[in-house]
Structure formats: structure tokens, C-alpha cells
Amino acid sequence: MRAPSSVRACLLGSAIAALIAATAAAQTIQRLPEGAGALGKGPDAIVLPGYADAPRPPAFDEAKRREVLQQSTLVDDAVPQPAFLGQTRAPKPAKPSQYRYEVAVDGIDNPWSLAFLPDGRMLVSETNRGLVIIGRDGKVGEPITKGLPLDFSKRGQELLDSVPDRDFARNRTVYLLFRKPPPEAGDVGKNEEDFPVHYPQIEMAGSAQLAKDEKSVTNFKLLLNVQGIEG
């Protein structure tokens, strides 16, 4: 004779409750010393059956902190190896420096480098947009892309450093560092499916002249070509 559905449901519920209770009974709450949560576990850690002997994070009390500090002063593990003990251990200042910050400019996108022009304006290279000139009043100019050896609509083409020549006021020369895929990559689009083969980027350096209207660069010359930069 089969038990009614309500009885079967009640028996199933009781079995599940008994299983949960048995699992909870098999677990214990391990009370760890204060400070043992340094590795992401709280002072109370659930220990599953068979893991009672698993090592737990040490308690970082004051004594342990002093021990670690002493070890760090005896062993200077900086890389490259310091010339003498304590070379890389700058002493804590007796009095913290007082400082404040002010926002000089807002609205630039993925800036890579910044350099000052002779008249006090800033020349900024935006990785995916081109050269930008920022006025002394903080006003951001339109990105300069015309004449650059880059097509920002394509994948893996990035502008890095932009450095004005020492005699920029006379020759308006800017030195550029940038990355792009090699020619054999073909017409690589912006999307993942347009880039079926992984090509290393080529890192290049060149020079160009900033036009007087500051809307383009001219006379680009390639100066250096380095293969093997992973993109």
C-alpha cells in the first residue's frame, strides 16, 4: 500500500533535515586566535571532516608583527640585490609631508605621456586618440591624428610617448613612440573576429613636425623599428 503524497513529502522533508543535521554535526567551528583572519578567513572557520589538521593562518598579534619586522630588517629581499644591507629601507619620516592636490585638467582619455611645450602648454599623447594640446587655462584641444602613422579604428595601434624636441620653438619637431601590428597582419579590424591570428606588435619610434595650425603633423620619419613586443 502506497503512502499518500502528503506523507511521502513529510518523510522526504524529515530525511533532508536529518541529512543537514548530520552534516552540521560532522563539522566543527574552529576558534582561531585574534588576528588570524589575515588571509581572508574570519576568526571562526568551519573545519570539514578530515581537515582538522590543516594548517591555519598564524595569529598576527603584536609579537608576530615584531618578528616579521625584524626578519625584513635582517634580510633585504629587494630585486636587484641591494649593494649593502638596508639600502632599500628608507627610514620613516619623523613628520609626514603636508600636501594638497589640484585638478589641472579634466576630459583626457587614456593618456600615456605628458610634456611641456616652450610656451607652457602641455602636449599629451592619448593611447587611442592621438596627440592633444592642453592650454594653460586647462582647455583640452581636439585630438590630432592627421599625419600620424596610426589608424585608431584598427586593432592594436597605440600611441605611446610624445616628446618635443629641445629646439621645438624653432623646428616644431616631436618624437613619437607607438605600436602597431606588422604589415603581414593585413587590414586588422577593431573586433576580435577581425584578428584571427595573434601577431606581436611592433614598437616603433619616429619624428614628425607639428603643423602651425596644430591640426596635423607632417614630415613623419621612421627612426626605429623593434619586433616582438607582445600585444
Biotite code that builds the C-alpha atoms (Angstrom):
import biotite.structure as struc

atoms = struc.array([
    struc.Atom([0.000, 0.000, 0.000], chain_id="A", res_id=1, res_name="MET", atom_name="CA", element="C"),
    struc.Atom([1.454, 3.306, -1.046], chain_id="A", res_id=2, res_name="ARG", atom_name="CA", element="C"),
    struc.Atom([1.623, 6.218, 1.415], chain_id="A", res_id=3, res_name="ALA", atom_name="CA", element="C"),
    struc.Atom([-0.302, 9.379, 0.497], chain_id="A", res_id=4, res_name="PRO", atom_name="CA", element="C"),
    struc.Atom([1.611, 12.184, -1.218], chain_id="A", res_id=5, res_name="SER", atom_name="CA", element="C"),
    struc.Atom([1.483, 14.390, 1.881], chain_id="A", res_id=6, res_name="SER", atom_name="CA", element="C"),
    struc.Atom([3.044, 11.631, 3.985], chain_id="A", res_id=7, res_name="VAL", atom_name="CA", element="C"),
    struc.Atom([5.770, 10.989, 1.395], chain_id="A", res_id=8, res_name="ARG", atom_name="CA", element="C"),
    struc.Atom([6.594, 14.705, 1.287], chain_id="A", res_id=9, res_name="ALA", atom_name="CA", element="C"),
    struc.Atom([6.763, 14.810, 5.081], chain_id="A", res_id=10, res_name="CYS", atom_name="CA", element="C"),
    struc.Atom([9.081, 11.794, 5.174], chain_id="A", res_id=11, res_name="LEU", atom_name="CA", element="C"),
    struc.Atom([11.308, 13.323, 2.454], chain_id="A", res_id=12, res_name="LEU", atom_name="CA", element="C"),
    struc.Atom([11.485, 16.610, 4.334], chain_id="A", res_id=13, res_name="GLY", atom_name="CA", element="C"),
    struc.Atom([12.442, 14.786, 7.534], chain_id="A", res_id=14, res_name="SER", atom_name="CA", element="C"),
    struc.Atom([15.184, 12.894, 5.690], chain_id="A", res_id=15, res_name="ALA", atom_name="CA", element="C"),
    struc.Atom([16.639, 16.094, 4.263], chain_id="A", res_id=16, res_name="ILE", atom_name="CA", element="C"),
    struc.Atom([16.534, 17.764, 7.673], chain_id="A", res_id=17, res_name="ALA", atom_name="CA", element="C"),
    struc.Atom([18.277, 14.741, 9.209], chain_id="A", res_id=18, res_name="ALA", atom_name="CA", element="C"),
    struc.Atom([20.978, 14.878, 6.497], chain_id="A", res_id=19, res_name="LEU", atom_name="CA", element="C"),
    struc.Atom([21.594, 18.588, 7.104], chain_id="A", res_id=20, res_name="ILE", atom_name="CA", element="C"),
    struc.Atom([21.772, 17.999, 10.844], chain_id="A", res_id=21, res_name="ALA", atom_name="CA", element="C"),
    struc.Atom([24.252, 15.135, 10.363], chain_id="A", res_id=22, res_name="ALA", atom_name="CA", element="C"),
    struc.Atom([26.447, 17.266, 8.105], chain_id="A", res_id=23, res_name="THR", atom_name="CA", element="C"),
    struc.Atom([26.412, 20.126, 10.598], chain_id="A", res_id=24, res_name="ALA", atom_name="CA", element="C"),
    struc.Atom([27.275, 17.737, 13.405], chain_id="A", res_id=25, res_name="ALA", atom_name="CA", element="C"),
    struc.Atom([30.239, 16.429, 11.406], chain_id="A", res_id=26, res_name="ALA", atom_name="CA", element="C"),
    struc.Atom([31.596, 19.981, 11.139], chain_id="A", res_id=27, res_name="GLN", atom_name="CA", element="C"),
    struc.Atom([33.176, 21.842, 13.991], chain_id="A", res_id=28, res_name="THR", atom_name="CA", element="C"),
    struc.Atom([33.757, 25.520, 14.494], chain_id="A", res_id=29, res_name="ILE", atom_name="CA", element="C"),
    struc.Atom([37.463, 26.132, 14.995], chain_id="A", res_id=30, res_name="GLN", atom_name="CA", element="C"),
    struc.Atom([38.124, 29.142, 17.160], chain_id="A", res_id=31, res_name="ARG", atom_name="CA", element="C"),
    struc.Atom([41.203, 30.838, 15.802], chain_id="A", res_id=32, res_name="LEU", atom_name="CA", element="C"),
    struc.Atom([43.352, 33.371, 17.653], chain_id="A", res_id=33, res_name="PRO", atom_name="CA", element="C"),
    struc.Atom([42.558, 37.033, 17.263], chain_id="A", res_id=34, res_name="GLU", atom_name="CA", element="C"),
    struc.Atom([44.014, 38.350, 14.029], chain_id="A", res_id=35, res_name="GLY", atom_name="CA", element="C"),
    struc.Atom([44.004, 35.007, 12.236], chain_id="A", res_id=36, res_name="ALA", atom_name="CA", element="C"),
    struc.Atom([41.763, 36.405, 9.539], chain_id="A", res_id=37, res_name="GLY", atom_name="CA", element="C"),
    struc.Atom([44.724, 37.956, 7.747], chain_id="A", res_id=38, res_name="ALA", atom_name="CA", element="C"),
    struc.Atom([44.340, 35.572, 4.790], chain_id="A", res_id=39, res_name="LEU", atom_name="CA", element="C"),
    struc.Atom([40.656, 36.112, 4.280], chain_id="A", res_id=40, res_name="GLY", atom_name="CA", element="C"),
    struc.Atom([39.265, 33.723, 6.900], chain_id="A", res_id=41, res_name="LYS", atom_name="CA", element="C"),
    struc.Atom([37.406, 35.095, 9.874], chain_id="A", res_id=42, res_name="GLY", atom_name="CA", element="C"),
    struc.Atom([38.267, 34.206, 13.480], chain_id="A", res_id=43, res_name="PRO", atom_name="CA", element="C"),
    struc.Atom([35.675, 31.401, 13.232], chain_id="A", res_id=44, res_name="ASP", atom_name="CA", element="C"),
    struc.Atom([36.463, 28.924, 10.458], chain_id="A", res_id=45, res_name="ALA", atom_name="CA", element="C"),
    struc.Atom([34.396, 25.873, 9.523], chain_id="A", res_id=46, res_name="ILE", atom_name="CA", element="C"),
    struc.Atom([36.563, 22.756, 9.526], chain_id="A", res_id=47, res_name="VAL", atom_name="CA", element="C"),
    struc.Atom([35.250, 19.885, 7.405], chain_id="A", res_id=48, res_name="LEU", atom_name="CA", element="C"),
    struc.Atom([35.781, 16.243, 8.413], chain_id="A", res_id=49, res_name="PRO", atom_name="CA", element="C"),
    struc.Atom([39.310, 15.096, 7.600], chain_id="A", res_id=50, res_name="GLY", atom_name="CA", element="C"),
    struc.Atom([40.698, 18.650, 7.550], chain_id="A", res_id=51, res_name="TYR", atom_name="CA", element="C"),
    struc.Atom([41.113, 19.190, 11.263], chain_id="A", res_id=52, res_name="ALA", atom_name="CA", element="C"),
    struc.Atom([44.912, 19.121, 10.961], chain_id="A", res_id=53, res_name="ASP", atom_name="CA", element="C"),
    struc.Atom([45.067, 21.550, 8.030], chain_id="A", res_id=54, res_name="ALA", atom_name="CA", element="C"),
    struc.Atom([47.343, 24.486, 8.850], chain_id="A", res_id=55, res_name="PRO", atom_name="CA", element="C"),
    struc.Atom([45.631, 27.719, 9.696], chain_id="A", res_id=56, res_name="ARG", atom_name="CA", element="C"),
    struc.Atom([46.885, 31.301, 9.201], chain_id="A", res_id=57, res_name="PRO", atom_name="CA", element="C"),
    struc.Atom([49.090, 32.383, 12.091], chain_id="A", res_id=58, res_name="PRO", atom_name="CA", element="C"),
    struc.Atom([47.787, 34.959, 14.503], chain_id="A", res_id=59, res_name="ALA", atom_name="CA", element="C"),
    struc.Atom([49.250, 38.343, 13.598], chain_id="A", res_id=60, res_name="PHE", atom_name="CA", element="C"),
    struc.Atom([49.456, 39.729, 17.088], chain_id="A", res_id=61, res_name="ASP", atom_name="CA", element="C"),
    struc.Atom([51.997, 42.340, 18.135], chain_id="A", res_id=62, res_name="GLU", atom_name="CA", element="C"),
    struc.Atom([54.668, 39.713, 18.863], chain_id="A", res_id=63, res_name="ALA", atom_name="CA", element="C"),
    struc.Atom([54.269, 38.216, 15.366], chain_id="A", res_id=64, res_name="LYS", atom_name="CA", element="C"),
    struc.Atom([54.396, 41.649, 13.754], chain_id="A", res_id=65, res_name="ARG", atom_name="CA", element="C"),
    struc.Atom([57.654, 42.423, 15.602], chain_id="A", res_id=66, res_name="ARG", atom_name="CA", element="C"),
    struc.Atom([59.105, 39.111, 14.411], chain_id="A", res_id=67, res_name="GLU", atom_name="CA", element="C"),
    struc.Atom([58.198, 39.806, 10.780], chain_id="A", res_id=68, res_name="VAL", atom_name="CA", element="C"),
    struc.Atom([59.597, 43.338, 11.022], chain_id="A", res_id=69, res_name="LEU", atom_name="CA", element="C"),
    struc.Atom([62.851, 42.016, 12.437], chain_id="A", res_id=70, res_name="GLN", atom_name="CA", element="C"),
    struc.Atom([63.153, 39.497, 9.600], chain_id="A", res_id=71, res_name="GLN", atom_name="CA", element="C"),
    struc.Atom([62.565, 42.215, 6.999], chain_id="A", res_id=72, res_name="SER", atom_name="CA", element="C"),
    struc.Atom([65.359, 44.314, 8.506], chain_id="A", res_id=73, res_name="THR", atom_name="CA", element="C"),
    struc.Atom([67.811, 41.396, 8.558], chain_id="A", res_id=74, res_name="LEU", atom_name="CA", element="C"),
    struc.Atom([67.042, 40.183, 5.034], chain_id="A", res_id=75, res_name="VAL", atom_name="CA", element="C"),
    struc.Atom([66.747, 42.741, 2.251], chain_id="A", res_id=76, res_name="ASP", atom_name="CA", element="C"),
    struc.Atom([64.914, 40.784, -0.455], chain_id="A", res_id=77, res_name="ASP", atom_name="CA", element="C"),
    struc.Atom([64.675, 43.615, -2.982], chain_id="A", res_id=78, res_name="ALA", atom_name="CA", element="C"),
    struc.Atom([65.430, 42.836, -6.645], chain_id="A", res_id=79, res_name="VAL", atom_name="CA", element="C"),
    struc.Atom([68.027, 43.544, -7.935], chain_id="A", res_id=80, res_name="PRO", atom_name="CA", element="C"),
    struc.Atom([70.065, 42.685, -4.857], chain_id="A", res_id=81, res_name="GLN", atom_name="CA", element="C"),
    struc.Atom([70.998, 45.855, -2.920], chain_id="A", res_id=82, res_name="PRO", atom_name="CA", element="C"),
    struc.Atom([74.669, 46.764, -2.637], chain_id="A", res_id=83, res_name="ALA", atom_name="CA", element="C"),
    struc.Atom([74.510, 46.874, 1.164], chain_id="A", res_id=84, res_name="PHE", atom_name="CA", element="C"),
    struc.Atom([72.056, 45.937, 3.906], chain_id="A", res_id=85, res_name="LEU", atom_name="CA", element="C"),
    struc.Atom([69.314, 48.467, 4.332], chain_id="A", res_id=86, res_name="GLY", atom_name="CA", element="C"),
    struc.Atom([69.976, 50.238, 1.026], chain_id="A", res_id=87, res_name="GLN", atom_name="CA", element="C"),
    struc.Atom([66.318, 49.997, 0.019], chain_id="A", res_id=88, res_name="THR", atom_name="CA", element="C"),
    struc.Atom([64.901, 50.528, 3.514], chain_id="A", res_id=89, res_name="ARG", atom_name="CA", element="C"),
    struc.Atom([64.144, 54.225, 3.680], chain_id="A", res_id=90, res_name="ALA", atom_name="CA", element="C"),
    struc.Atom([63.543, 55.421, 7.239], chain_id="A", res_id=91, res_name="PRO", atom_name="CA", element="C"),
    struc.Atom([60.090, 56.582, 8.182], chain_id="A", res_id=92, res_name="LYS", atom_name="CA", element="C"),
    struc.Atom([59.927, 60.388, 8.183], chain_id="A", res_id=93, res_name="PRO", atom_name="CA", element="C"),
    struc.Atom([59.686, 61.976, 11.599], chain_id="A", res_id=94, res_name="ALA", atom_name="CA", element="C"),
    struc.Atom([56.906, 64.208, 10.323], chain_id="A", res_id=95, res_name="LYS", atom_name="CA", element="C"),
    struc.Atom([54.575, 63.335, 7.391], chain_id="A", res_id=96, res_name="PRO", atom_name="CA", element="C"),
    struc.Atom([54.724, 65.754, 4.463], chain_id="A", res_id=97, res_name="SER", atom_name="CA", element="C"),
    struc.Atom([51.872, 68.190, 4.089], chain_id="A", res_id=98, res_name="GLN", atom_name="CA", element="C"),
    struc.Atom([50.437, 68.384, 0.593], chain_id="A", res_id=99, res_name="TYR", atom_name="CA", element="C"),
    struc.Atom([47.347, 69.194, -1.381], chain_id="A", res_id=100, res_name="ARG", atom_name="CA", element="C"),
    struc.Atom([46.353, 68.462, -4.943], chain_id="A", res_id=101, res_name="TYR", atom_name="CA", element="C"),
    struc.Atom([44.512, 70.432, -7.567], chain_id="A", res_id=102, res_name="GLU", atom_name="CA", element="C"),
    struc.Atom([42.914, 69.166, -10.788], chain_id="A", res_id=103, res_name="VAL", atom_name="CA", element="C"),
    struc.Atom([44.775, 70.873, -13.641], chain_id="A", res_id=104, res_name="ALA", atom_name="CA", element="C"),
    struc.Atom([42.794, 69.351, -16.492], chain_id="A", res_id=105, res_name="VAL", atom_name="CA", element="C"),
    struc.Atom([39.847, 67.053, -16.980], chain_id="A", res_id=106, res_name="ASP", atom_name="CA", element="C"),
    struc.Atom([38.468, 65.232, -20.006], chain_id="A", res_id=107, res_name="GLY", atom_name="CA", element="C"),
    struc.Atom([41.514, 63.457, -21.441], chain_id="A", res_id=108, res_name="ILE", atom_name="CA", element="C"),
    struc.Atom([41.191, 59.801, -22.446], chain_id="A", res_id=109, res_name="ASP", atom_name="CA", element="C"),
    struc.Atom([43.806, 57.088, -21.741], chain_id="A", res_id=110, res_name="ASN", atom_name="CA", element="C"),
    struc.Atom([46.795, 59.469, -21.527], chain_id="A", res_id=111, res_name="PRO", atom_name="CA", element="C"),
    struc.Atom([50.225, 57.846, -21.878], chain_id="A", res_id=112, res_name="TRP", atom_name="CA", element="C"),
    struc.Atom([52.700, 60.713, -21.675], chain_id="A", res_id=113, res_name="SER", atom_name="CA", element="C"),
    struc.Atom([52.802, 64.414, -20.886], chain_id="A", res_id=114, res_name="LEU", atom_name="CA", element="C"),
    struc.Atom([55.405, 67.001, -21.847], chain_id="A", res_id=115, res_name="ALA", atom_name="CA", element="C"),
    struc.Atom([55.513, 70.791, -21.620], chain_id="A", res_id=116, res_name="PHE", atom_name="CA", element="C"),
    struc.Atom([55.881, 72.939, -24.712], chain_id="A", res_id=117, res_name="LEU", atom_name="CA", element="C"),
    struc.Atom([58.075, 76.073, -24.545], chain_id="A", res_id=118, res_name="PRO", atom_name="CA", element="C"),
    struc.Atom([55.031, 78.325, -24.089], chain_id="A", res_id=119, res_name="ASP", atom_name="CA", element="C"),
    struc.Atom([53.840, 76.394, -21.027], chain_id="A", res_id=120, res_name="GLY", atom_name="CA", element="C"),
    struc.Atom([51.112, 74.358, -22.710], chain_id="A", res_id=121, res_name="ARG", atom_name="CA", element="C"),
    struc.Atom([51.049, 70.583, -22.343], chain_id="A", res_id=122, res_name="MET", atom_name="CA", element="C"),
    struc.Atom([51.474, 68.027, -25.100], chain_id="A", res_id=123, res_name="LEU", atom_name="CA", element="C"),
    struc.Atom([49.677, 64.795, -24.191], chain_id="A", res_id=124, res_name="VAL", atom_name="CA", element="C"),
    struc.Atom([49.559, 61.524, -26.096], chain_id="A", res_id=125, res_name="SER", atom_name="CA", element="C"),
    struc.Atom([46.279, 59.655, -25.739], chain_id="A", res_id=126, res_name="GLU", atom_name="CA", element="C"),
    struc.Atom([46.781, 55.974, -26.455], chain_id="A", res_id=127, res_name="THR", atom_name="CA", element="C"),
    struc.Atom([43.755, 55.501, -28.684], chain_id="A", res_id=128, res_name="ASN", atom_name="CA", element="C"),
    struc.Atom([43.004, 59.035, -29.911], chain_id="A", res_id=129, res_name="ARG", atom_name="CA", element="C"),
    struc.Atom([46.245, 60.842, -30.834], chain_id="A", res_id=130, res_name="GLY", atom_name="CA", element="C"),
    struc.Atom([48.074, 63.965, -29.728], chain_id="A", res_id=131, res_name="LEU", atom_name="CA", element="C"),
    struc.Atom([46.290, 66.522, -27.586], chain_id="A", res_id=132, res_name="VAL", atom_name="CA", element="C"),
    struc.Atom([47.404, 70.016, -26.642], chain_id="A", res_id=133, res_name="ILE", atom_name="CA", element="C"),
    struc.Atom([46.160, 71.410, -23.347], chain_id="A", res_id=134, res_name="ILE", atom_name="CA", element="C"),
    struc.Atom([46.154, 75.161, -22.891], chain_id="A", res_id=135, res_name="GLY", atom_name="CA", element="C"),
    struc.Atom([47.479, 76.931, -19.829], chain_id="A", res_id=136, res_name="ARG", atom_name="CA", element="C"),
    struc.Atom([43.863, 77.509, -18.881], chain_id="A", res_id=137, res_name="ASP", atom_name="CA", element="C"),
    struc.Atom([43.242, 73.731, -18.803], chain_id="A", res_id=138, res_name="GLY", atom_name="CA", element="C"),
    struc.Atom([41.224, 73.673, -22.033], chain_id="A", res_id=139, res_name="LYS", atom_name="CA", element="C"),
    struc.Atom([41.687, 70.425, -23.965], chain_id="A", res_id=140, res_name="VAL", atom_name="CA", element="C"),
    struc.Atom([42.142, 70.713, -27.721], chain_id="A", res_id=141, res_name="GLY", atom_name="CA", element="C"),
    struc.Atom([40.830, 68.309, -30.344], chain_id="A", res_id=142, res_name="GLU", atom_name="CA", element="C"),
    struc.Atom([42.898, 65.134, -30.852], chain_id="A", res_id=143, res_name="PRO", atom_name="CA", element="C"),
    struc.Atom([45.494, 65.464, -33.613], chain_id="A", res_id=144, res_name="ILE", atom_name="CA", element="C"),
    struc.Atom([45.520, 62.356, -35.799], chain_id="A", res_id=145, res_name="THR", atom_name="CA", element="C"),
    struc.Atom([46.204, 63.615, -39.326], chain_id="A", res_id=146, res_name="LYS", atom_name="CA", element="C"),
    struc.Atom([49.747, 62.728, -40.355], chain_id="A", res_id=147, res_name="GLY", atom_name="CA", element="C"),
    struc.Atom([50.298, 60.183, -37.603], chain_id="A", res_id=148, res_name="LEU", atom_name="CA", element="C"),
    struc.Atom([51.367, 56.709, -38.830], chain_id="A", res_id=149, res_name="PRO", atom_name="CA", element="C"),
    struc.Atom([48.406, 55.164, -36.989], chain_id="A", res_id=150, res_name="LEU", atom_name="CA", element="C"),
    struc.Atom([44.810, 54.268, -37.734], chain_id="A", res_id=151, res_name="ASP", atom_name="CA", element="C"),
    struc.Atom([42.951, 54.251, -34.424], chain_id="A", res_id=152, res_name="PHE", atom_name="CA", element="C"),
    struc.Atom([39.974, 52.490, -35.994], chain_id="A", res_id=153, res_name="SER", atom_name="CA", element="C"),
    struc.Atom([42.170, 49.375, -36.266], chain_id="A", res_id=154, res_name="LYS", atom_name="CA", element="C"),
    struc.Atom([43.105, 46.906, -33.559], chain_id="A", res_id=155, res_name="ARG", atom_name="CA", element="C"),
    struc.Atom([46.484, 47.024, -31.830], chain_id="A", res_id=156, res_name="GLY", atom_name="CA", element="C"),
    struc.Atom([47.538, 50.531, -32.916], chain_id="A", res_id=157, res_name="GLN", atom_name="CA", element="C"),
    struc.Atom([48.554, 52.672, -29.958], chain_id="A", res_id=158, res_name="GLU", atom_name="CA", element="C"),
    struc.Atom([50.330, 55.973, -29.472], chain_id="A", res_id=159, res_name="LEU", atom_name="CA", element="C"),
    struc.Atom([52.738, 55.930, -26.549], chain_id="A", res_id=160, res_name="LEU", atom_name="CA", element="C"),
    struc.Atom([55.301, 58.663, -25.834], chain_id="A", res_id=161, res_name="ASP", atom_name="CA", element="C"),
    struc.Atom([55.375, 62.078, -27.459], chain_id="A", res_id=162, res_name="SER", atom_name="CA", element="C"),
    struc.Atom([58.392, 64.256, -26.663], chain_id="A", res_id=163, res_name="VAL", atom_name="CA", element="C"),
    struc.Atom([59.009, 67.720, -28.134], chain_id="A", res_id=164, res_name="PRO", atom_name="CA", element="C"),
    struc.Atom([62.479, 68.433, -29.481], chain_id="A", res_id=165, res_name="ASP", atom_name="CA", element="C"),
    struc.Atom([64.730, 70.672, -27.378], chain_id="A", res_id=166, res_name="ARG", atom_name="CA", element="C"),
    struc.Atom([64.542, 73.224, -30.180], chain_id="A", res_id=167, res_name="ASP", atom_name="CA", element="C"),
    struc.Atom([60.774, 72.785, -30.645], chain_id="A", res_id=168, res_name="PHE", atom_name="CA", element="C"),
    struc.Atom([60.133, 76.550, -30.722], chain_id="A", res_id=169, res_name="ALA", atom_name="CA", element="C"),
    struc.Atom([62.152, 76.722, -33.954], chain_id="A", res_id=170, res_name="ARG", atom_name="CA", element="C"),
    struc.Atom([61.678, 73.334, -35.681], chain_id="A", res_id=171, res_name="ASN", atom_name="CA", element="C"),
    struc.Atom([58.334, 72.155, -34.157], chain_id="A", res_id=172, res_name="ARG", atom_name="CA", element="C"),
    struc.Atom([59.656, 68.576, -34.106], chain_id="A", res_id=173, res_name="THR", atom_name="CA", element="C"),
    struc.Atom([58.020, 65.941, -31.927], chain_id="A", res_id=174, res_name="VAL", atom_name="CA", element="C"),
    struc.Atom([59.434, 62.467, -31.302], chain_id="A", res_id=175, res_name="TYR", atom_name="CA", element="C"),
    struc.Atom([56.862, 59.673, -31.157], chain_id="A", res_id=176, res_name="LEU", atom_name="CA", element="C"),
    struc.Atom([56.808, 56.141, -29.799], chain_id="A", res_id=177, res_name="LEU", atom_name="CA", element="C"),
    struc.Atom([53.954, 53.917, -30.966], chain_id="A", res_id=178, res_name="PHE", atom_name="CA", element="C"),
    struc.Atom([52.847, 50.318, -31.545], chain_id="A", res_id=179, res_name="ARG", atom_name="CA", element="C"),
    struc.Atom([51.128, 48.615, -34.444], chain_id="A", res_id=180, res_name="LYS", atom_name="CA", element="C"),
    struc.Atom([50.844, 45.092, -35.889], chain_id="A", res_id=181, res_name="PRO", atom_name="CA", element="C"),
    struc.Atom([53.299, 44.097, -38.655], chain_id="A", res_id=182, res_name="PRO", atom_name="CA", element="C"),
    struc.Atom([52.286, 44.562, -42.312], chain_id="A", res_id=183, res_name="PRO", atom_name="CA", element="C"),
    struc.Atom([51.574, 40.836, -42.734], chain_id="A", res_id=184, res_name="GLU", atom_name="CA", element="C"),
    struc.Atom([48.693, 41.191, -40.246], chain_id="A", res_id=185, res_name="ALA", atom_name="CA", element="C"),
    struc.Atom([46.757, 42.816, -43.087], chain_id="A", res_id=186, res_name="GLY", atom_name="CA", element="C"),
    struc.Atom([43.729, 45.020, -42.586], chain_id="A", res_id=187, res_name="ASP", atom_name="CA", element="C"),
    struc.Atom([43.117, 44.174, -38.941], chain_id="A", res_id=188, res_name="VAL", atom_name="CA", element="C"),
    struc.Atom([39.775, 45.492, -37.729], chain_id="A", res_id=189, res_name="GLY", atom_name="CA", element="C"),
    struc.Atom([38.718, 46.533, -34.259], chain_id="A", res_id=190, res_name="LYS", atom_name="CA", element="C"),
    struc.Atom([36.788, 43.377, -33.309], chain_id="A", res_id=191, res_name="ASN", atom_name="CA", element="C"),
    struc.Atom([38.143, 40.062, -32.066], chain_id="A", res_id=192, res_name="GLU", atom_name="CA", element="C"),
    struc.Atom([36.889, 38.201, -35.150], chain_id="A", res_id=193, res_name="GLU", atom_name="CA", element="C"),
    struc.Atom([38.922, 40.598, -37.319], chain_id="A", res_id=194, res_name="ASP", atom_name="CA", element="C"),
    struc.Atom([42.098, 39.457, -35.590], chain_id="A", res_id=195, res_name="PHE", atom_name="CA", element="C"),
    struc.Atom([42.149, 35.650, -36.131], chain_id="A", res_id=196, res_name="PRO", atom_name="CA", element="C"),
    struc.Atom([45.909, 35.286, -35.716], chain_id="A", res_id=197, res_name="VAL", atom_name="CA", element="C"),
    struc.Atom([47.875, 36.688, -32.800], chain_id="A", res_id=198, res_name="HIS", atom_name="CA", element="C"),
    struc.Atom([50.617, 38.933, -34.102], chain_id="A", res_id=199, res_name="TYR", atom_name="CA", element="C"),
    struc.Atom([53.183, 40.601, -31.905], chain_id="A", res_id=200, res_name="PRO", atom_name="CA", element="C"),
    struc.Atom([53.031, 44.354, -32.072], chain_id="A", res_id=201, res_name="GLN", atom_name="CA", element="C"),
    struc.Atom([55.966, 46.245, -33.491], chain_id="A", res_id=202, res_name="ILE", atom_name="CA", element="C"),
    struc.Atom([57.192, 49.090, -31.341], chain_id="A", res_id=203, res_name="GLU", atom_name="CA", element="C"),
    struc.Atom([58.399, 51.994, -33.424], chain_id="A", res_id=204, res_name="MET", atom_name="CA", element="C"),
    struc.Atom([59.928, 55.397, -32.889], chain_id="A", res_id=205, res_name="ALA", atom_name="CA", element="C"),
    struc.Atom([59.735, 58.275, -35.308], chain_id="A", res_id=206, res_name="GLY", atom_name="CA", element="C"),
    struc.Atom([59.720, 62.038, -35.653], chain_id="A", res_id=207, res_name="SER", atom_name="CA", element="C"),
    struc.Atom([57.260, 64.494, -37.147], chain_id="A", res_id=208, res_name="ALA", atom_name="CA", element="C"),
    struc.Atom([56.605, 68.223, -37.222], chain_id="A", res_id=209, res_name="GLN", atom_name="CA", element="C"),
    struc.Atom([53.552, 69.774, -35.630], chain_id="A", res_id=210, res_name="LEU", atom_name="CA", element="C"),
    struc.Atom([51.804, 71.968, -38.163], chain_id="A", res_id=211, res_name="ALA", atom_name="CA", element="C"),
    struc.Atom([51.432, 75.653, -37.319], chain_id="A", res_id=212, res_name="LYS", atom_name="CA", element="C"),
    struc.Atom([47.651, 75.344, -37.175], chain_id="A", res_id=213, res_name="ASP", atom_name="CA", element="C"),
    struc.Atom([48.167, 72.415, -34.748], chain_id="A", res_id=214, res_name="GLU", atom_name="CA", element="C"),
    struc.Atom([45.609, 70.267, -36.548], chain_id="A", res_id=215, res_name="LYS", atom_name="CA", element="C"),
    struc.Atom([48.059, 67.778, -38.056], chain_id="A", res_id=216, res_name="SER", atom_name="CA", element="C"),
    struc.Atom([51.651, 66.566, -38.103], chain_id="A", res_id=217, res_name="VAL", atom_name="CA", element="C"),
    struc.Atom([53.807, 66.484, -41.231], chain_id="A", res_id=218, res_name="THR", atom_name="CA", element="C"),
    struc.Atom([57.096, 65.025, -42.459], chain_id="A", res_id=219, res_name="ASN", atom_name="CA", element="C"),
    struc.Atom([56.883, 61.832, -40.414], chain_id="A", res_id=220, res_name="PHE", atom_name="CA", element="C"),
    struc.Atom([60.140, 59.846, -40.411], chain_id="A", res_id=221, res_name="LYS", atom_name="CA", element="C"),
    struc.Atom([60.584, 56.335, -39.013], chain_id="A", res_id=222, res_name="LEU", atom_name="CA", element="C"),
    struc.Atom([63.652, 56.186, -36.775], chain_id="A", res_id=223, res_name="LEU", atom_name="CA", element="C"),
    struc.Atom([63.443, 52.800, -35.021], chain_id="A", res_id=224, res_name="LEU", atom_name="CA", element="C"),
    struc.Atom([61.578, 49.524, -35.544], chain_id="A", res_id=225, res_name="ASN", atom_name="CA", element="C"),
    struc.Atom([61.635, 46.835, -32.829], chain_id="A", res_id=226, res_name="VAL", atom_name="CA", element="C"),
    struc.Atom([59.895, 43.471, -33.428], chain_id="A", res_id=227, res_name="GLN", atom_name="CA", element="C"),
    struc.Atom([58.500, 41.179, -30.746], chain_id="A", res_id=228, res_name="GLY", atom_name="CA", element="C"),
    struc.Atom([56.557, 43.412, -28.402], chain_id="A", res_id=229, res_name="ILE", atom_name="CA", element="C"),
    struc.Atom([53.649, 41.263, -27.198], chain_id="A", res_id=230, res_name="GLU", atom_name="CA", element="C"),
    struc.Atom([50.257, 42.870, -27.828], chain_id="A", res_id=231, res_name="GLY", atom_name="CA", element="C"),
])
